[in-house]
């Protein structure tokens, strides 16, 4: 939560400077006394639908620029995790925003459907899964309302032969199964490792995963916490069991529910599979849990081809000390954001969004506020 709050502050401060930036244009006209003015107008009311795992991230990347462009916002967080969004709404009132400029409405699926279908909503920002996105798009089509969709991912994390393996292992553990217990669209759940350093990297990577402190997420020293619900815990364990039974990969660590003092919580061990087949369901379907697939590649071309052989394209990660390779490979990957020797850390200056089943449209960047105008 602390990281998400800092990100929210970063975006709010950035887009506060964009309030007077969505200006119009004057263009040449045919007649000598004609004047052709192009003005940007806010949509009016923008609907923002956030997932349970990142309401403040969505408030930062979607609500902030919509307000800067002059829109009112109906912000619908998940009913599974509404409290941060509700507090955000309270703070909007406390700092003096007019009542109704930001309305926070927690709701189940019926509420989302009603919001999208409402004739007063003129644009939708949706963050979530592909199944729900299709329903949102179908409902929005009835009123011909434009939609920006930031969806899931199965991000590739490519570790080249010249990478700093110690740093790459730590980064891969954090960005993979550990952060948010893998419940992140930016999770680097496919780790591609050059065959010559595969064994060395894997030893360091598994050690980093196994050394993470597990426990109460309110404890600042804890790195790895529970998944969101009992249903999700069972779903994730089912993914692991099917991967083992079908031989999708070699289970190297994890794979079970955590017992002992944590037995009553929804804790699934951070799990790593090695020698995974990129054609398997394990490698192609978003798990949204602490499960990572590791696979080998022989050369740069194979790494790029394997990384791109996915229905998703939200993020990709490159571990290398060769700057020319970093730029060359980054430009060959089908992903909206490429992170080099770095974890995912979105900033308001850069547009963010995906390719393929990871969605369309962008949040952030220099056009974020103007894209909230007609």
C-alpha positions, 0 to 999 in steps of 0.5 A, spaced: 500 500 500 505 504 501 508 503 494 501 505 491 500 511 495 507 514 493 505 512 486 498 516 487 502 522 489 507 522 484 501 522 478 497 527 482 502 532 482 504 531 475 497 532 472 496 538 477 500 541 472 496 539 466 490 542 468 491 548 463 495 544 458 489 541 453 489 547 449 486 548 442 489 550 435 487 555 430 488 552 423 489 556 416 482 556 412 480 557 405 477 564 406 481 570 407 477 572 413 475 565 416 477 563 422 478 555 424 478 554 431 479 547 434 478 546 441 478 540 446 472 539 450 472 534 456 468 528 455 463 530 461 463 524 466 468 518 465 467 511 468 473 508 472 473 501 473 479 498 478 481 491 480 482 489 487 489 489 487 491 496 485 485 501 486 490 507 488 494 505 481 488 506 477 486 512 481 493 515 479 493 513 472 486 514 470 482 518 475 488 524 475 488 525 468 481 525 467 480 530 472 486 535 469 482 535 463 476 537 466 471 531 467 467 528 473 469 521 475 465 515 477 470 511 480 468 504 481 473 499 485 472 492 487 467 490 492 473 485 495 477 491 496 474 498 497 477 501 503 483 505 499 478 507 494 473 510 499 479 513 503 481 517 496 474 519 495 474 522 502 480 526 501 478 529 495 472 532 499 477 534 504 481 538 500 476 542 497 473 538 490 466 540 489 461 534 491 460 529 486 466 531 482 469 524 484 464 519 486 467 512 489 462 507 488 464 500 490 460 494 487 459 487 484 459 486 477 452 488 476 454 495 478 460 495 473 455 493 468 450 499 470 455 504 470 458 502 463 451 502 460 449 509 463 447 514 458 451 519 462 458 516 462 462 518 456 468 514 456 470 508 460 477 506 463 477 499 465 483 495 468 482 488 469 481 481 466 480 479 459 473 475 460 470 482 464 473 486 458 469 483 453 463 484 457 465 491 458 466 492 451 459 489 449 456 494 454 459 500 452 458 499 445 450 500 446 452 507 447 458 508 442 462 509 448 470 509 447 474 504 452 481 504 454 482 497 457 489 495 461 488 487 462 492 482 464 499 479 462 504 473 462 510 478 461 517 475 459 523 476 463 529 475 459 536 473 462 542 474 457 549 471 458 552 477 460 547 479 465 549 480 473 546 474 475 546 476 482 542 482 481 537 478 476 536 473 480 533 478 486 530 482 481 526 476 478 524 473 484 521 480 486 518 482 480 515 474 479 512 470 485 514 475 491 511 482 489 503 482 491 504 474 491 504 474 484 497 478 483 499 483 478 498 484 471 506 486 471 508 480 474 514 477 470 511 470 470 516 467 464 523 467 466 527 466 459 534 464 461 540 463 456 542 456 456 549 457 458 548 460 465 541 457 466 543 452 472 547 458 475 541 463 475 536 458 477 540 456 483 541 464 485 533 465 483 530 459 487 535 461 493 532 468 493 525 466 492 526 461 498 529 466 502 523 471 502 520 473 509 513 470 509 507 473 513 503 478 515 503 483 510 502 489 515 509 487 517 514 492 514 519 486 514 515 481 510 516 480 503 510 475 501 503 475 503 497 471 502 493 471 496 486 475 496 481 469 497 480 462 499 477 461 492 483 464 489 488 460 493 484 453 491 485 456 483 492 457 484 493 450 487 489 447 481 494 450 476 500 448 480 497 441 480 495 441 473 502 443 471 505 437 475 500 432 472 501 434 465 509 435 465 509 442 463 515 443 467 519 441 473 517 443 480 523 446 483 520 449 489 513 451 492 507 448 490 503 447 496 499 451 501 503 454 507 501 451 514 503 452 521 501 459 524 499 461 517 494 455 515 488 459 517 490 464 511 490 464 504 498 463 503 500 459 497 508 458 497 512 462 492 512 456 486 518 456 481 517 451 475 524 449 471 524 447 463 517 449 462 514 448 455 512 455 452 506 452 449 503 449 455 497 452 459 502 454 465 506 458 460 500 461 456 495 462 461 495 468 466 495 465 473 495 471 477 498 468 483 505 466 485 507 461 480 513 462 475 515 458 469 523 458 467 525 456 460 532 456 456 534 459 450 540 458 445 540 465 442 537 472 442 533 470 436 530 465 440 529 469 446 525 474 442 521 469 439 519 465 445 518 472 449 513 474 443 510 467 443 504 469 447 497 472 447 499 477 452 503 483 451 503 488 457 510 488 460 517 485 458 524 485 462 531 484 460 537 483 464 543 485 460 549 489 461 550 490 453 546 497 452 546 495 444 543 489 446 538 492 451 535 497 445 535 492 440 531 486 443 527 492 446 525 494 440 523 487 437 519 485 443 511 485 443 510 489 449 507 496 451 513 497 456 520 494 457 524 494 463 531 493 463 535 491 469 529 494 473 522 492 476 516 495 473 515 502 476 510 506 472 511 514 472 506 519 469 511 521 464 510 515 460 504 512 457 502 505 459 498 499 456 499 493 452 499 489 446 494 483 444 490 481 449 493 485 454 489 491 452 489 497 448 489 505 449 494 508 454 494 511 461 500 516 463 504 520 458 504 527 455 497 525 452 494 522 458 490 529 459 488 531 452 486 523 451 480 525 456 478 530 452 474 530 445 
